[in-house]
């Protein structure tokens, strides 16, 4: 990715503190995400990766700190500004989180019904376009989640995340549960959508192949903060036992273990 400038920041998290009771999960955490990049966000289990994502999305409360999206502070934004910001965000939750009683087409139309006032025929056409965009067959539109494979569920959930043509997309473990071929194809899809639609992607993942193949930058969560952020080379040079074990361990790519 080309060098970025400060005015390219689309998501800025400053001094964020999140806790549950006496347990502090995130403590004065800072993180910036730049326009057009795919950021891979990693960390040991239980460190708060999903907590951070859900806090940024205002699904969890925070105790301190600020969150800015596209130059706007959510706390200071008007209701109209918050609505406009929400429409710029797309989310793919872990395991897809599709509504089981709705078809793929109807799932994709949920955000449209919530934020837009469109005729049914137009929503049907938009859903068809999103289904095609993520590489699903047209007949998938009328299938229920129970009739889909794991890979199809991920693609259907991604189509729903793209329903409102967002600028910033959050992906929570997008390749979990997929076989290596399916995971690689999904990574390729994310990269293609980023390039063609100009998306910025925040990806919570544990998939080393995703980190190596499609992520422009990586941020590592540990000790309740972002320990390190940068390229694969930055990860390999960072002197921390968990980071070294993760990126140079037995499951890391052999070419990295030899460096």
Secondary structure, 3 states (H helix, E strand, C coil): CCCCCHHHEEEEEEEEEEEECCEEEEEEEEEEEECCCEEEEEECCCCCHHHHHHHHCCCCCCCEEEEEECCEEHHHCCHHHHHHHHCCEEEECCCCCCCCCCEHHHHHHHHHHHHCCCCHHHHHHHHHHHHHHCCCCHHHHHCEHHHCCHHHHHHHHHHHHCCCCCCEEEEECCCCCCCHHHHHHHHHHHHHHHHHHCCEEEEECCCHHHHHHCCCEEEEEECCEEEEEECHHHHHHCCCHHHHHHHHCCCCCHHHHCC
